[in-house]
Amino acid sequence: MSWPALLLAPLLALLEQALSYALSTPLCQRQLGALLHLVPASTLLLVLVCTALALVDWHRRAGRPAGRFVSGMALGMGGLCALTIAAMWAPIGWLSPCTG
């Protein structure tokens, strides 16, 4: 089952960015800036689960090149989205949006 990594992973990456921006002001006003880490952590976990499903599907389709191509594309998309979410999460840890 490789479609979650192909379709859901990019949507989760966009959702993470939108929610992080939308929640930063209200959470900082309430002195709850540490909760900003929940959004990227949860979306990264979901993307990694989707990518793991694509990896299982890739191994399952060992004898079928066409199916393996789609699973390989899903692996690439899931990995790229996981890397993107991690890259967007890093500034929250280094440069707190609640200061300054």
OpenMM code with the backbone's topology and positions (N, CA, C; nanometers):
from openmm import Vec3, app, unit

residues = "MET SER TRP PRO ALA LEU LEU LEU ALA PRO LEU LEU ALA LEU LEU GLU GLN ALA LEU SER TYR ALA LEU SER THR PRO LEU CYS GLN ARG GLN LEU GLY ALA LEU LEU HIS LEU VAL PRO ALA SER THR LEU LEU LEU VAL LEU VAL CYS THR ALA LEU ALA LEU VAL ASP TRP HIS ARG ARG ALA GLY ARG PRO ALA GLY ARG PHE VAL SER GLY MET ALA LEU GLY MET GLY GLY LEU CYS ALA LEU THR ILE ALA ALA MET TRP ALA PRO ILE GLY TRP LEU SER PRO CYS THR GLY".split()
positions = [
    Vec3(0.0856, -0.1170, 0.0000),
    Vec3(0.0000, 0.0000, 0.0000),
    Vec3(0.0904, 0.1236, 0.0000),
    Vec3(0.1100, 0.1800, -0.1170),
    Vec3(0.2018, 0.2922, -0.1278),
    Vec3(0.1321, 0.4259, -0.1492),
    Vec3(0.0017, 0.4256, -0.1657),
    Vec3(-0.0658, 0.5533, -0.1923),
    Vec3(-0.0598, 0.6511, -0.0760),
    Vec3(-0.0570, 0.6090, 0.0523),
    Vec3(-0.0470, 0.7106, 0.1578),
    Vec3(0.0800, 0.7944, 0.1477),
    Vec3(0.1908, 0.7309, 0.1102),
    Vec3(0.3148, 0.8073, 0.0988),
    Vec3(0.3122, 0.8989, -0.0230),
    Vec3(0.2401, 0.8582, -0.1276),
    Vec3(0.2320, 0.9418, -0.2472),
    Vec3(0.1383, 1.0606, -0.2284),
    Vec3(0.0276, 1.0393, -0.1609),
    Vec3(-0.0751, 1.1435, -0.1508),
    Vec3(-0.0794, 1.2132, -0.0157),
    Vec3(-0.0739, 1.1368, 0.0913),
    Vec3(-0.0888, 1.1965, 0.2241),
    Vec3(0.0369, 1.2665, 0.2735),
    Vec3(0.1531, 1.2151, 0.2391),
    Vec3(0.2773, 1.2743, 0.2896),
    Vec3(0.2939, 1.4201, 0.2469),
    Vec3(0.2715, 1.4552, 0.1193),
    Vec3(0.2821, 1.5976, 0.0841),
    Vec3(0.1749, 1.6827, 0.1511),
    Vec3(0.0554, 1.6273, 0.1651),
    Vec3(-0.0508, 1.7016, 0.2329),
    Vec3(-0.0174, 1.7237, 0.3805),
    Vec3(0.0429, 1.6250, 0.4429),
    Vec3(0.0829, 1.6400, 0.5829),
    Vec3(0.1932, 1.7441, 0.5987),
    Vec3(0.2839, 1.7510, 0.5019),
    Vec3(0.3892, 1.8521, 0.5082),
    Vec3(0.3298, 1.9928, 0.4969),
    Vec3(0.2338, 2.0102, 0.4080),
    Vec3(0.1674, 2.1400, 0.3958),
    Vec3(0.0844, 2.1717, 0.5200),
    Vec3(0.0182, 2.0711, 0.5738),
    Vec3(-0.0616, 2.0902, 0.6950),
    Vec3(0.0262, 2.1301, 0.8121),
    Vec3(0.1439, 2.0696, 0.8219),
    Vec3(0.2361, 2.1042, 0.9310),
    Vec3(0.2760, 2.2501, 0.9234),
    Vec3(0.3063, 2.2976, 0.8051),
    Vec3(0.3474, 2.4366, 0.7900),
    Vec3(0.2329, 2.5311, 0.8241),
    Vec3(0.1143, 2.5009, 0.7763),
    Vec3(-0.0006, 2.5870, 0.8024),
    Vec3(-0.0363, 2.5898, 0.9503),
    Vec3(-0.0374, 2.4737, 1.0141),
    Vec3(-0.0721, 2.4694, 1.1566),
    Vec3(0.0346, 2.5345, 1.2437),
    Vec3(0.1596, 2.5163, 1.2086),
    Vec3(0.2664, 2.5786, 1.2881),
    Vec3(0.2553, 2.7310, 1.2846),
    Vec3(0.2289, 2.7852, 1.1669),
    Vec3(0.2141, 2.9308, 1.1561),
    Vec3(0.0878, 2.9785, 1.2255),
    Vec3(-0.0206, 2.9047, 1.2106),
    Vec3(-0.1474, 2.9468, 1.2690),
    Vec3(-0.1462, 2.9394, 1.4215),
    Vec3(-0.0751, 2.8423, 1.4769),
    Vec3(-0.0755, 2.8241, 1.6224),
    Vec3(0.0330, 2.9021, 1.6946),
    Vec3(0.1299, 2.9555, 1.6223),
    Vec3(0.2422, 3.0199, 1.6911),
    Vec3(0.1981, 3.1424, 1.7715),
    Vec3(0.1171, 3.2291, 1.7172),
    Vec3(0.0754, 3.3485, 1.7906),
    Vec3(-0.0114, 3.3144, 1.9115),
    Vec3(-0.1178, 3.2339, 1.8965),
    Vec3(-0.1989, 3.2037, 2.0157),
    Vec3(-0.1220, 3.1297, 2.1251),
    Vec3(-0.0362, 3.0356, 2.0861),
    Vec3(0.0379, 2.9611, 2.1882),
    Vec3(0.1429, 3.0483, 2.2554),
    Vec3(0.2048, 3.1383, 2.1816),
    Vec3(0.3041, 3.2267, 2.2422),
    Vec3(0.2371, 3.3274, 2.3360),
    Vec3(0.1191, 3.3741, 2.3003),
    Vec3(0.0482, 3.4670, 2.3878),
    Vec3(0.0102, 3.4025, 2.5201),
    Vec3(-0.0134, 3.2729, 2.5180),
    Vec3(-0.0511, 3.1994, 2.6398),
    Vec3(0.0693, 3.1351, 2.7092),
    Vec3(0.1891, 3.1685, 2.6641),
    Vec3(0.3131, 3.1132, 2.7203),
    Vec3(0.3188, 2.9603, 2.7068),
    Vec3(0.2670, 2.9074, 2.5967),
    Vec3(0.2681, 2.7636, 2.5701),
    Vec3(0.3496, 2.7317, 2.4449),
    Vec3(0.4595, 2.8001, 2.4268),
    Vec3(0.5419, 2.7832, 2.3079),
    Vec3(0.5974, 2.6431, 2.2908),
    Vec3(0.6139, 2.5702, 2.3996),
    Vec3(0.6669, 2.4335, 2.3895),
    Vec3(0.5706, 2.3411, 2.3153),
    Vec3(0.4423, 2.3754, 2.3149),
    Vec3(0.3453, 2.2923, 2.2439),
    Vec3(0.3583, 2.3030, 2.0921),
    Vec3(0.4348, 2.3997, 2.0458),
    Vec3(0.4570, 2.4118, 1.9013),
    Vec3(0.5319, 2.2917, 1.8444),
    Vec3(0.5996, 2.2171, 1.9286),
    Vec3(0.6732, 2.0992, 1.8823),
    Vec3(0.5806, 1.9802, 1.8557),
    Vec3(0.4582, 1.9849, 1.9064),
    Vec3(0.3661, 1.8727, 1.8856),
    Vec3(0.3229, 1.8596, 1.7401),
    Vec3(0.3048, 1.9716, 1.6729),
    Vec3(0.2580, 1.9665, 1.5340),
    Vec3(0.3615, 1.9005, 1.4427),
    Vec3(0.4865, 1.9473, 1.4394),
    Vec3(0.5821, 1.8792, 1.3507),
    Vec3(0.6151, 1.7367, 1.3955),
    Vec3(0.6141, 1.7126, 1.5254),
    Vec3(0.6437, 1.5763, 1.5716),
    Vec3(0.5360, 1.4782, 1.5260),
    Vec3(0.4113, 1.5177, 1.5390),
    Vec3(0.3029, 1.4268, 1.4999),
    Vec3(0.2960, 1.4092, 1.3487),
    Vec3(0.3155, 1.5171, 1.2725),
    Vec3(0.3112, 1.5010, 1.1275),
    Vec3(0.4318, 1.4219, 1.0763),
    Vec3(0.5477, 1.4414, 1.1374),
    Vec3(0.6649, 1.3624, 1.0979),
    Vec3(0.6416, 1.2146, 1.1264),
    Vec3(0.5825, 1.1845, 1.2396),
    Vec3(0.5535, 1.0451, 1.2726),
    Vec3(0.4572, 0.9845, 1.1712),
    Vec3(0.3535, 1.0571, 1.1340),
    Vec3(0.2578, 1.0057, 1.0357),
    Vec3(0.3226, 0.9852, 0.8988),
    Vec3(0.4092, 1.0770, 0.8592),
    Vec3(0.4780, 1.0617, 0.7305),
    Vec3(0.5721, 0.9416, 0.7344),
    Vec3(0.6384, 0.9202, 0.8462),
    Vec3(0.7272, 0.8034, 0.8561),
    Vec3(0.6486, 0.6728, 0.8528),
    Vec3(0.5292, 0.6716, 0.9099),
    Vec3(0.4439, 0.5522, 0.9023),
    Vec3(0.4014, 0.5272, 0.7580),
    Vec3(0.3625, 0.6334, 0.6876),
    Vec3(0.3255, 0.6200, 0.5459),
    Vec3(0.4438, 0.5686, 0.4634),
    Vec3(0.5615, 0.6173, 0.4922),
    Vec3(0.6812, 0.5743, 0.4198),
    Vec3(0.7151, 0.4289, 0.4521),
    Vec3(0.6944, 0.3888, 0.5755),
    Vec3(0.7180, 0.2487, 0.6119),
    Vec3(0.6200, 0.1567, 0.5392),
    Vec3(0.4957, 0.2001, 0.5238),
    Vec3(0.3995, 0.1207, 0.4466),
    Vec3(0.4437, 0.1079, 0.3013),
    Vec3(0.4991, 0.2130, 0.2459),
    Vec3(0.5496, 0.2074, 0.1083),
    Vec3(0.6701, 0.1132, 0.0985),
    Vec3(0.7535, 0.1107, 0.2001),
    Vec3(0.8684, 0.0201, 0.2006),
    Vec3(0.8230, -0.1255, 0.2046),
    Vec3(0.7229, -0.1535, 0.2856),
    Vec3(0.6686, -0.2900, 0.2913),
    Vec3(0.6105, -0.3284, 0.1553),
    Vec3(0.5395, -0.2343, 0.0935),
    Vec3(0.4819, -0.2601, -0.0382),
    Vec3(0.5911, -0.2803, -0.1423),
    Vec3(0.6993, -0.2064, -0.1330),
    Vec3(0.8107, -0.2199, -0.2270),
    Vec3(0.8726, -0.3592, -0.2175),
    Vec3(0.8888, -0.4095, -0.0954),
    Vec3(0.9438, -0.5442, -0.0774),
    Vec3(0.8452, -0.6508, -0.1251),
    Vec3(0.7172, -0.6246, -0.1080),
    Vec3(0.6154, -0.7222, -0.1463),
    Vec3(0.6060, -0.7363, -0.2984),
    Vec3(0.6357, -0.6298, -0.3706),
    Vec3(0.6244, -0.6301, -0.5170),
    Vec3(0.7594, -0.6588, -0.5840),
    Vec3(0.8354, -0.7469, -0.5287),
    Vec3(0.9718, -0.7720, -0.5781),
    Vec3(0.9738, -0.8191, -0.7227),
    Vec3(0.8775, -0.8975, -0.7679),
    Vec3(0.8806, -0.9516, -0.9032),
    Vec3(0.8078, -0.8688, -1.0070),
    Vec3(0.7442, -0.7596, -0.9669),
    Vec3(0.6652, -0.6797, -1.0617),
    Vec3(0.7274, -0.5410, -1.0768),
    Vec3(0.7924, -0.5153, -1.1887),
    Vec3(0.8632, -0.3872, -1.2051),
    Vec3(0.7718, -0.2642, -1.2004),
    Vec3(0.6524, -0.2729, -1.2609),
    Vec3(0.5647, -0.1553, -1.2640),
    Vec3(0.5169, -0.1198, -1.1232),
    Vec3(0.4781, -0.2191, -1.0472),
    Vec3(0.4351, -0.1941, -0.9099),
    Vec3(0.5495, -0.1484, -0.8218),
    Vec3(0.6666, -0.1987, -0.8508),
    Vec3(0.7837, -0.1590, -0.7723),
    Vec3(0.8229, -0.0143, -0.8024),
    Vec3(0.7985, 0.0304, -0.9250),
    Vec3(0.8278, 0.1689, -0.9597),
    Vec3(0.7403, 0.2638, -0.8781),
    Vec3(0.6113, 0.2336, -0.8698),
    Vec3(0.5194, 0.3189, -0.7935),
    Vec3(0.5581, 0.3171, -0.6460),
    Vec3(0.5923, 0.2024, -0.5942),
    Vec3(0.6336, 0.1938, -0.4539),
    Vec3(0.7637, 0.2695, -0.4305),
    Vec3(0.8550, 0.2644, -0.5273),
    Vec3(0.9789, 0.3404, -0.5158),
    Vec3(0.9552, 0.4904, -0.5186),
    Vec3(0.8629, 0.5334, -0.6040),
    Vec3(0.8261, 0.6755, -0.6062),
    Vec3(0.7639, 0.7168, -0.4734),
    Vec3(0.6825, 0.6298, -0.4155),
    Vec3(0.6217, 0.6588, -0.2858),
    Vec3(0.7280, 0.6681, -0.1770),
    Vec3(0.8285, 0.5823, -0.1839),
    Vec3(0.9389, 0.5894, -0.0876),
    Vec3(1.0131, 0.7216, -0.1000),
    Vec3(1.0380, 0.7621, -0.2220),
    Vec3(1.1061, 0.8901, -0.2434),
    Vec3(1.0238, 1.0078, -0.1946),
    Vec3(0.8947, 1.0063, -0.2236),
    Vec3(0.8070, 1.1147, -0.1801),
    Vec3(0.7974, 1.1189, -0.0283),
    Vec3(0.7830, 1.0035, 0.0341),
    Vec3(0.7755, 0.9994, 0.1798),
    Vec3(0.9040, 1.0480, 0.2450),
    Vec3(1.0178, 1.0065, 0.1891),
    Vec3(1.1462, 1.0519, 0.2431),
    Vec3(1.1662, 1.2015, 0.2256),
    Vec3(1.1292, 1.2528, 0.1100),
    Vec3(1.1421, 1.3958, 0.0853),
    Vec3(1.0511, 1.4768, 0.1782),
    Vec3(0.9289, 1.4297, 0.1987),
    Vec3(0.8362, 1.5009, 0.2890),
    Vec3(0.8839, 1.4928, 0.4337),
    Vec3(0.9389, 1.3789, 0.4734),
    Vec3(0.9933, 1.3680, 0.6093),
    Vec3(1.1098, 1.4639, 0.6287),
    Vec3(1.1955, 1.4733, 0.5289),
    Vec3(1.3078, 1.5659, 0.5352),
    Vec3(1.2588, 1.7113, 0.5390),
    Vec3(1.1555, 1.7414, 0.4636),
    Vec3(1.0991, 1.8762, 0.4620),
    Vec3(1.0406, 1.9132, 0.5969),
    Vec3(0.9663, 1.8218, 0.6574),
    Vec3(0.9072, 1.8489, 0.7891),
    Vec3(1.0167, 1.8678, 0.8930),
    Vec3(1.1198, 1.7846, 0.8879),
    Vec3(1.2309, 1.7996, 0.9825),
    Vec3(1.3017, 1.9333, 0.9638),
    Vec3(1.3161, 1.9759, 0.8380),
    Vec3(1.3813, 2.1041, 0.8111),
    Vec3(1.2958, 2.2213, 0.8585),
    Vec3(1.1637, 2.2079, 0.8499),
    Vec3(1.0765, 2.3151, 0.8989),
    Vec3(1.0656, 2.3135, 1.0511),
    Vec3(1.0923, 2.1986, 1.1120),
    Vec3(1.0853, 2.1867, 1.2578),
    Vec3(1.2101, 2.2453, 1.3236),
    Vec3(1.3234, 2.2356, 1.2571),
    Vec3(1.4507, 2.2778, 1.3158),
    Vec3(1.4504, 2.4229, 1.3630),
    Vec3(1.4003, 2.5189, 1.2874),
    Vec3(1.4025, 2.6575, 1.3370),
    Vec3(1.3166, 2.6804, 1.4608),
    Vec3(1.2119, 2.5996, 1.4783),
    Vec3(1.1300, 2.6131, 1.5990),
    Vec3(1.2128, 2.5803, 1.7216),
    Vec3(1.3029, 2.4834, 1.7084),
    Vec3(1.3889, 2.4482, 1.8210),
    Vec3(1.5030, 2.5449, 1.8424),
    Vec3(1.5591, 2.5961, 1.7332),
    Vec3(1.6753, 2.6849, 1.7459),
    Vec3(1.6353, 2.8300, 1.7722),
    Vec3(1.5370, 2.8762, 1.6995),
    Vec3(1.4915, 3.0156, 1.7112),
    Vec3(1.3461, 3.0141, 1.7535),
    Vec3(1.3222, 3.0247, 1.8794),
    Vec3(1.1862, 3.0172, 1.9290),
    Vec3(1.0999, 3.1293, 1.8717),
    Vec3(0.9847, 3.0977, 1.8177),
    Vec3(0.8981, 3.2016, 1.7631),
    Vec3(0.8366, 3.2896, 1.8723),
    Vec3(0.8512, 3.2498, 1.9964),
    Vec3(0.7906, 3.3249, 2.1066),
    Vec3(0.8825, 3.4325, 2.1634),
    Vec3(1.0040, 3.4425, 2.1152),
    Vec3(1.0953, 3.5459, 2.1656),
    Vec3(1.1076, 3.6563, 2.0625),
    Vec3(1.1260, 3.7749, 2.1114),
    Vec3(1.1585, 3.8878, 2.0284),
    Vec3(1.0488, 3.9469, 1.9553),
] * unit.nanometer
topology = app.Topology()
chain = topology.addChain("A")
for resn in residues:
    res = topology.addResidue(resn, chain)
    for name in ("N", "CA", "C"):
        topology.addAtom(name, app.Element.getBySymbol(name[0]), res)
